Structure formats: C-alpha cells, structure tokens
Amino acid sequence: MDNQIVYLNGEYLPLADAKISVMDRGFLFGDGVYEVIPAYSGQLFRLEDHLERLDNSLRSIRLQNPHSHEQWRNLLARLLAQGLDQSVYLQITRGAAPKRDHAFPQNVTPTVFAMASGINPYADHDNGVKAISTEDSRWKLCDTKAITLLANVLLRQAAVDNGCAETILFKDGYLTEGAASNVFAVIDGVLMTPPKSPAILPGITRDVILEIARKNNIPCSEQAISKTDFKKASEIWVTSSTREIIPIVELDAETIGSGKPGAVWKTFYKLFQEYKQSIR
Ligand SMILES: Cc1ncc(COP(=O)(O)O)c(C=O)c1O
C-alpha cells in the first residue's frame, strides 16, 4: 500500500512520503475534523451532503474550510480509481504551531489530508452480526465529526473483545448511536431511529434510509427510543457510509427477532442497492 497515492497539503504523493510535523495539532490535541465518503464505480455518493456536514463540523471547531465544494470535488476525484467501489477519507487539522498550547495558534495553515480505500460492505454480513450495548461515554458534541475519537475507539474495541461487530450506546436510558454508526430498530412494525441532536452524528446513510422509507410509504419515525423499547425490537440495524446497512442478530448475547436478518432489512438492502445503481 506504500505506493498508494494520497493527497497532503496541495500535493499528490505516495503514502510512504506523506509526512506531517509532530507539532501538528491533530497529533497533539486531536484538533481537527474528518469525513468518510463512499464512491461507487468511481462516483462520490451524496458528496454535497458530506461537504455540508464538513462545513458544520468546521464551524463547530471554528476553523475555516480551506477549499470550496468545487475544489473538494476535484481534489477527491483524483484519488479515485475508475470503476471501483471505494471510500475517501479526508481530514483537516488546525495545523502545526510552533509551540504546544491549547488555545488556537495565530497564522497557522491547516493540514489537509485525503486518501482512498477499498470498501466491501457486505463481506461477512449475510448472516447479520452481533453487538453489545453500553453507556455512551462520549462528549456533548457528537454531531461534530471530530478526529478526537478515543471514546469511540474504546467503545468499538469493547465490541471486538466480545466477538462483536459494534457497540450500541445509551445515554440516560435512551439510544444514541453506535461507536461508528447510526442505529435503526423495527419496533411494532415501525422503523425507528433517534432524532438528530448533538448526541449523535447526523449520518448520511441514516438520511438516505429515511428518504427511502418515506418514498416507499414504509412507516418510519425519528423519535427517542428507551432501552426498554429497544429490547422489544424485532430488527436492529447499524448504518454507516462504509458498512451501509448491517443487521444485528444478537444484542448482549440475546437473539434479535428470528436470529437472522429480518424482512424489513431485506427490503431496505434491495432498495438501497437500487438507489446506489440509480446514481451510478
Ligand atoms: C459515531 C458515528 N455515527 C454515525 C456514523 C454514520 O455516518 P455516515 O452514514 O455518514 O457514515 C458514523 C460513521 O462512521 C460514526 O462514526
């Protein structure tokens, strides 16, 4: 992978040659934001939505976007291989300052990095995956896509340590999201997901699923979901740009529904693939 070409601060160069200063505030403080954008057959998926969310994240950390949306489109397109399904990761940090000080430095140029990776969302997921649940230990700005991900790292590792694919989070008895995903549940035949708030990342995949549901007259609702109601779900899914829609068949060692991906998931899997095809 070392000969993979990545973007760093205006240059396209082999990954092995992409170097930043140890004084970079991304390294020292996690002072930056990021996006992950899927690309199907070389076409960036819902790019405008991702760039709008990037604008919101940058506004939240009071950093100016170094590029216009058009510049981002061109910058990222050059990283994509024609015809492949990939995702692009982009990150902007507040840059490298001469000294380590928490307060914002003056006159420092942000560091901009981007790279493409392969995706294969359904590789192991035909039978669904297992999850655990725990208290949401993160901060109060979860709608900012910050690179400061230590809590998410620890929460995801807890899932891996338990032979599971994801950790589902609850705050004060209510569902928030996954360690790196949004969460949907089918409860009494209605597809539900928590409403947008600072407690969750406003996932682009989440928006697509709600759009698909509304277009197809499938009952859905954005509402607070208590742990008690969540435990009654006949289906649970986690969603993200790189994993799309993954059915959870076991939560905290208890079987969900029939223990197989459910009928509503199957419908949405099909509709989601059709939607992807329609924009290729
Ligand atoms: C904490 C968190 N929530 C939700 C998501 C899903 O967002 P999206 O569908 O835009 O990838 C992610 C994506 O990685 C995430 O890290």
The ligand as an SDF file (V2000), in Angstrom:
LIG
                    3D

 16 16  0  0  0  0  0  0  0  0999 V2000
  -20.3060    7.9000   15.5300 C   0  0  0  0  0  0  0  0  0  0  0  0
  -20.8550    7.7060   14.1520 C   0  0  0  0  0  0  0  0  0  0  0  0
  -22.1840    7.7770   13.9530 N   0  0  0  0  0  0  0  0  0  0  0  0
  -22.7330    7.6010   12.7370 C   0  0  0  0  0  0  0  0  0  0  0  0
  -21.9410    7.3000   11.6290 C   0  0  0  0  0  0  0  0  0  0  0  0
  -22.5950    7.0810   10.2950 C   0  0  0  0  0  0  0  0  0  0  0  0
  -22.4630    8.2180    9.4630 O   0  0  0  0  0  0  0  0  0  0  0  0
  -22.4360    8.0790    7.8840 P   0  0  0  0  0  0  0  0  0  0  0  0
  -23.6700    7.3390    7.4910 O   0  0  0  0  0  0  0  0  0  0  0  0
  -22.4490    9.4910    7.3950 O   0  0  0  0  0  0  0  0  0  0  0  0
  -21.1890    7.3430    7.5240 O   0  0  0  0  0  0  0  0  0  0  0  0
  -20.5550    7.2360   11.7780 C   0  0  0  0  0  0  0  0  0  0  0  0
  -19.7170    6.9460   10.6100 C   0  0  0  0  0  0  0  0  0  0  0  0
  -18.6210    6.4930   10.7040 O   0  0  0  0  0  0  0  0  0  0  0  0
  -19.9990    7.4430   13.0640 C   0  0  0  0  0  0  0  0  0  0  0  0
  -18.6610    7.3760   13.2560 O   0  0  0  0  0  0  0  0  0  0  0  0
  1  2  1  0
  2  3  1  0
  2 15  2  0
  3  4  2  0
  4  5  1  0
  5  6  1  0
  5 12  2  0
  6  7  1  0
  7  8  1  0
  8  9  2  0
  8 10  1  0
  8 11  1  0
 12 13  1  0
 12 15  1  0
 13 14  2  0
 15 16  1  0
M  END
$$$$
